[in-house]
Amino acid sequence: MLQEDLDSRILRMLQRNGKLTYEEIGAMVDRSPSTIRDRIRKLEEEKKILGYSAIVNQEKIGINADAYVSADVAPERSQNAMAVLFSMENVSEILRVTGERRIMFRIRAASNSELIDTIDRKIRPLGFENIEVTMVLEHVVRYPGL
């Protein structure tokens, strides 16, 4: 197996279960735990692995509203608006996208009213315009690394 193929298999396994041990991965790809450790370190050094996370049951921790917000922002306000979005605890993802609305971000809150309040009192004043909110109704599959 080529290094590239081995790395791809390791990445896929870690995306599905970031708690796998070197021993477990090694057994699945027929390599020693030390080889797996070395490959993972290299993937981390090359920034192919950016970090590790847990998939959290949002409802169990009081997060009952989840939405993707698409919006536009004037170029002269963009840098500040993005910096503020990045610092907001309930914003989990920020994307530059194509189309009429050039920014998309994911926002979570305890309730729909809190989510709307956050958009109206914290997001709009940053200069975001043409805002479209898409509520998440159900999480069918959640693999943050995929």
C-alpha positions in Angstrom: 0.0 0.0 0.0 1.3 3.4 -1.0 1.8 6.1 1.7 -0.9 8.2 0.1 -3.3 5.3 0.3 -2.4 4.6 3.9 -2.8 8.2 4.8 -6.2 8.4 3.1 -7.4 5.3 5.0 -6.2 6.7 8.3 -7.9 10.0 7.6 -11.2 8.3 6.8 -11.0 6.3 10.0 -10.3 9.3 12.2 -13.0 11.3 10.6 -15.5 8.7 11.6 -14.0 8.0 15.0 -11.3 10.3 16.3 -10.8 8.2 19.5 -9.3 5.2 17.6 -6.0 4.2 19.0 -2.8 3.6 17.0 -3.2 -0.1 17.8 -6.8 -0.2 16.5 -5.9 1.7 13.3 -2.8 -0.4 12.8 -4.9 -3.7 13.0 -7.4 -2.4 10.5 -4.6 -1.4 7.9 -2.1 -4.2 8.8 0.6 -1.8 10.1 2.4 -1.4 13.4 1.1 1.1 16.0 4.4 3.1 15.6 3.9 3.4 11.9 0.4 4.7 12.4 1.7 7.2 15.1 4.3 8.4 12.7 1.8 8.8 9.8 -0.7 10.7 12.0 2.1 13.0 13.3 3.1 13.8 9.7 -0.5 14.4 8.8 -0.8 16.9 11.7 2.5 18.6 10.8 1.3 19.0 7.2 -1.9 20.5 8.5 -3.9 17.7 6.8 -5.3 17.0 10.3 -6.3 20.4 11.8 -7.7 19.1 15.1 -10.0 16.7 16.8 -13.5 17.3 18.1 -16.5 15.6 19.7 -19.9 15.3 18.2 -22.2 16.7 20.9 -25.9 16.1 21.3 -26.9 19.8 21.1 -30.4 19.2 22.6 -29.0 17.6 25.7 -27.0 20.7 26.4 -29.8 23.1 25.8 -29.3 24.0 22.1 -32.6 23.7 20.4 -32.3 26.1 17.4 -29.8 25.6 14.7 -29.6 27.6 11.4 -27.5 28.5 8.4 -27.6 32.2 7.7 -26.7 33.5 4.2 -26.0 37.2 3.9 -24.1 39.8 2.1 -21.9 42.5 3.6 -20.3 45.6 2.0 -16.6 45.1 1.3 -15.6 48.0 3.6 -17.4 46.3 6.5 -16.5 42.7 5.7 -13.2 42.4 7.7 -14.7 43.7 11.0 -18.0 41.8 10.5 -16.1 38.5 10.0 -13.9 39.1 13.0 -17.0 39.7 15.2 -18.7 36.6 13.8 -15.5 34.6 14.5 -15.6 35.7 18.1 -19.2 34.8 18.7 -19.6 31.7 20.8 -22.8 30.5 19.1 -21.4 30.8 15.6 -19.7 27.5 14.7 -18.9 27.8 11.0 -18.2 30.7 8.6 -18.0 30.3 4.9 -17.4 32.5 1.9 -19.7 31.3 -0.9 -20.8 32.1 -4.4 -24.1 33.7 -5.3 -26.1 36.7 -4.3 -25.2 36.2 -0.6 -21.5 35.9 -0.3 -21.2 34.9 3.4 -22.8 31.8 5.1 -22.5 30.9 8.7 -24.0 28.5 11.2 -25.5 29.8 14.3 -27.0 27.9 17.3 -29.1 29.1 20.2 -31.3 27.8 23.0 -34.5 28.7 21.2 -35.8 30.1 18.0 -36.5 33.5 19.7 -32.9 33.7 21.0 -31.6 32.9 17.5 -33.8 35.6 16.0 -32.7 38.0 18.7 -29.1 37.3 18.0 -29.5 37.9 14.3 -31.5 41.1 14.8 -29.3 42.6 17.7 -25.9 41.3 16.9 -25.7 40.3 13.2 -27.6 43.0 11.4 -25.7 45.9 13.1 -22.4 44.5 11.7 -23.6 45.4 8.2 -25.0 42.1 7.0 -27.8 42.6 4.5 -30.1 40.5 2.4 -30.2 37.9 5.2 -31.7 34.5 4.6 -32.1 32.1 7.5 -32.4 28.3 6.9 -33.5 26.4 10.0 -32.1 22.9 10.5 -35.1 20.6 11.2 -33.2 17.4 11.9 -29.6 16.2 12.0 -29.7 13.1 9.9 -25.9 12.4 9.9 -23.3 14.4 11.7 -19.7 13.8 11.0 -17.9 17.1 11.5 -14.8 16.0 9.7 -16.4 14.8 6.5 
